[in-house]
Amino acid sequence: MFLLLVFLLVAYLIGAIPGGIVLTRLVGSEDIRQAGSGNIGATNVYRVAGRKLGVATLVLDALKGVLPVGAALAVFPESLGSVALVAAATFLGHLYPIYIGFKGGKGVATALGIFLVLSPKSVLVALLLFVLLVWKWRYISLGSVCAAAVAPLLVFYFERSTPLFLVTLFIGGMVILRHRANIERLIAGTENRFRA
């Protein structure tokens, strides 16, 4: 139990690292929270600070999901419930980071990293859906929300694990909830399109 509590704390602290802010400050760029949409995630970094930093933010935020959850899977291979709790702690760290006043990102990249560990097959299908939707309509938010919506069903189908399904359902639901403003703009036809 003690080891799991340590894992949960460390997972949260890793998840809470604000990749977009760290990277933009390292190159002397403006505070990403004061530019564009104000979000600290890869899409806003891409739009404000350029493609390289945007991709770097995506990779860093995904790694925040891969590392603690991958470590948990190695340490608790017989307890998917423990792994699921570590995944939830990591994700909550990204959404509510202690380092910047508990105001984090929308969680898409970190969720991607988590799902890569929990269910690689699910990620492939969800990523294909994401790419097709963004290619067709040029809305990152649309692709993200739809991928988050199908992820729990995919994890249940491929993994047949109740703990993994439940944590994926939680993460997917939170991703959708964090995109509520984007969803409203999509419905109103005012959402920003992605320009590669």
C-alpha positions as CSV (number, residue, x, y, z in Angstrom):
1,M,0.0,0.0,0.0
2,F,2.8,2.4,0.9
3,L,4.5,1.8,-2.4
4,L,1.3,2.5,-4.3
5,L,0.8,5.7,-2.4
6,V,4.3,6.8,-3.4
7,F,3.6,5.9,-7.0
8,L,0.4,8.0,-6.9
9,L,2.2,11.0,-5.5
10,V,5.0,10.8,-8.0
11,A,2.6,10.1,-10.9
12,Y,0.7,13.2,-10.0
13,L,3.8,15.4,-9.7
14,I,5.1,14.1,-13.1
15,G,1.7,14.6,-14.7
16,A,1.6,18.2,-13.3
17,I,4.8,19.3,-15.2
18,P,3.4,22.0,-17.6
19,G,5.3,21.0,-20.7
20,G,4.1,23.8,-22.9
21,I,5.1,26.5,-20.4
22,V,8.5,24.9,-19.7
23,L,9.4,24.6,-23.4
24,T,8.2,28.1,-24.4
25,R,10.1,29.7,-21.5
26,L,13.3,27.8,-22.4
27,V,13.3,29.4,-25.8
28,G,12.4,32.8,-24.4
29,S,8.9,32.9,-25.9
30,E,6.0,34.6,-24.3
31,D,3.9,33.0,-21.6
32,I,1.7,30.6,-23.5
33,R,-1.1,31.2,-21.1
34,Q,-1.3,34.8,-22.2
35,A,-1.3,34.0,-26.0
36,G,-3.7,32.4,-28.4
37,S,-6.4,30.4,-26.6
38,G,-4.5,30.6,-23.4
39,N,-4.2,26.8,-23.2
40,I,-0.8,25.2,-22.2
41,G,-1.2,22.3,-24.6
42,A,0.4,21.4,-27.9
43,T,-2.2,22.9,-30.2
44,N,-1.9,26.4,-28.7
45,V,1.9,26.1,-28.5
46,Y,1.9,25.1,-32.2
47,R,-0.2,28.1,-33.2
48,V,1.7,30.6,-31.0
49,A,5.3,29.4,-30.9
50,G,5.6,27.3,-34.0
51,R,5.6,23.7,-35.2
52,K,8.8,22.5,-33.5
53,L,7.7,23.6,-30.1
54,G,4.2,22.4,-30.7
55,V,5.4,18.9,-31.5
56,A,7.9,18.9,-28.6
57,T,5.0,19.8,-26.3
58,L,3.0,17.0,-27.6
59,V,5.8,14.5,-27.1
60,L,6.6,15.8,-23.6
61,D,3.0,15.7,-22.5
62,A,2.6,12.2,-23.9
63,L,5.7,11.1,-22.1
64,K,4.2,12.3,-18.8
65,G,1.6,9.6,-19.4
66,V,3.9,6.9,-20.6
67,L,6.6,7.0,-17.9
68,P,4.6,6.7,-14.6
69,V,2.0,4.3,-16.0
70,G,4.6,2.2,-17.7
71,A,6.5,2.0,-14.4
72,A,3.3,1.1,-12.6
73,L,2.6,-1.7,-15.0
74,A,6.2,-3.1,-14.4
75,V,5.9,-2.9,-10.6
76,F,2.3,-4.0,-10.3
77,P,1.9,-6.4,-13.2
78,E,-0.8,-8.5,-11.4
79,S,-2.8,-5.5,-10.2
80,L,-4.4,-3.6,-13.0
81,G,-6.5,-1.7,-10.4
82,S,-3.2,-0.2,-9.1
83,V,-2.1,0.7,-12.6
84,A,-5.5,2.3,-13.3
85,L,-5.1,4.5,-10.1
86,V,-1.6,5.6,-11.2
87,A,-3.0,6.5,-14.6
88,A,-5.8,8.5,-13.0
89,A,-3.3,10.3,-10.7
90,T,-1.0,11.1,-13.7
91,F,-3.9,12.5,-15.7
92,L,-5.2,14.6,-12.8
93,G,-1.8,16.0,-12.4
94,H,-2.0,17.3,-16.0
95,L,-5.4,18.8,-15.5
96,Y,-4.7,20.3,-12.1
97,P,-1.0,21.0,-11.8
98,I,0.2,22.1,-8.4
99,Y,3.1,24.1,-10.0
100,I,0.8,26.6,-11.8
101,G,-2.1,27.1,-9.5
102,F,-4.0,23.9,-10.6
103,K,-4.9,25.3,-14.0
104,G,-3.8,22.8,-16.5
105,G,-4.4,21.6,-20.1
106,K,-7.2,19.6,-21.7
107,G,-5.3,16.3,-21.3
108,V,-5.3,14.9,-24.8
109,A,-1.6,14.3,-25.2
110,T,-1.2,12.9,-21.7
111,A,-4.2,10.7,-22.2
112,L,-2.5,9.5,-25.4
113,G,0.6,8.5,-23.5
114,I,-1.4,6.7,-20.9
115,F,-3.4,4.8,-23.4
116,L,-0.3,3.8,-25.3
117,V,0.7,1.9,-22.2
118,L,-2.7,0.5,-21.3
119,S,-3.9,-0.5,-24.7
120,P,-1.8,0.2,-27.8
121,K,-4.4,-1.4,-30.1
122,S,-7.0,1.0,-28.9
123,V,-4.7,4.0,-29.5
124,L,-4.2,2.9,-33.2
125,V,-7.9,2.8,-33.8
126,A,-8.6,6.1,-31.9
127,L,-5.7,7.8,-33.6
128,L,-6.9,6.7,-37.0
129,L,-10.3,8.3,-36.2
130,F,-8.6,11.4,-35.0
131,V,-6.5,11.8,-38.1
132,L,-9.5,11.2,-40.5
133,L,-11.7,13.7,-38.7
134,V,-9.0,16.4,-38.6
135,W,-8.0,15.8,-42.2
136,K,-11.7,16.1,-43.3
137,W,-12.8,19.0,-41.2
138,R,-9.6,20.6,-39.8
139,Y,-10.8,20.7,-36.2
140,I,-8.4,19.4,-33.6
141,S,-11.0,19.6,-31.0
142,L,-13.5,17.5,-33.0
143,G,-10.9,14.8,-33.5
144,S,-9.9,14.9,-29.8
145,V,-13.4,14.7,-28.5
146,C,-14.4,11.8,-30.8
147,A,-11.3,9.9,-30.0
148,A,-11.9,10.4,-26.3
149,A,-15.5,9.2,-26.7
150,V,-14.6,5.9,-28.4
151,A,-11.4,5.1,-26.3
152,P,-13.3,3.5,-23.4
153,L,-15.2,1.2,-25.7
154,L,-12.0,0.2,-27.6
155,V,-10.1,-0.5,-24.3
156,F,-13.0,-2.7,-23.1
157,Y,-13.0,-4.5,-26.4
158,F,-9.3,-5.1,-26.7
159,E,-8.3,-5.5,-23.0
160,R,-11.4,-7.0,-21.3
161,S,-10.4,-5.3,-18.0
162,T,-12.8,-3.5,-15.8
163,P,-10.2,-1.3,-14.0
164,L,-8.7,-0.2,-17.4
165,F,-12.2,0.4,-18.8
166,L,-13.2,2.5,-15.8
167,V,-10.1,4.6,-15.8
168,T,-10.3,5.1,-19.6
169,L,-14.0,6.1,-19.1
170,F,-12.9,8.6,-16.5
171,I,-10.1,10.1,-18.6
172,G,-12.2,10.2,-21.8
173,G,-15.0,11.9,-20.0
174,M,-12.7,14.5,-18.5
175,V,-11.2,15.2,-21.9
176,I,-14.6,15.8,-23.3
177,L,-15.6,18.0,-20.3
178,R,-12.4,20.1,-20.7
179,H,-13.5,20.7,-24.4
180,R,-16.9,22.0,-23.6
181,A,-16.1,25.5,-24.8
182,N,-14.7,24.0,-28.0
183,I,-17.9,21.9,-28.4
184,E,-20.0,25.0,-28.1
185,R,-17.9,26.8,-30.7
186,L,-18.2,23.7,-33.0
187,I,-22.0,23.8,-32.7
188,A,-22.0,27.6,-33.4
189,G,-19.6,27.2,-36.3
190,T,-17.0,29.5,-34.7
191,E,-14.3,27.0,-33.8
192,N,-10.8,27.7,-35.1
193,R,-9.7,25.4,-37.9
194,F,-6.2,23.8,-37.8
195,R,-3.8,25.0,-40.4
196,A,-0.7,22.8,-41.0
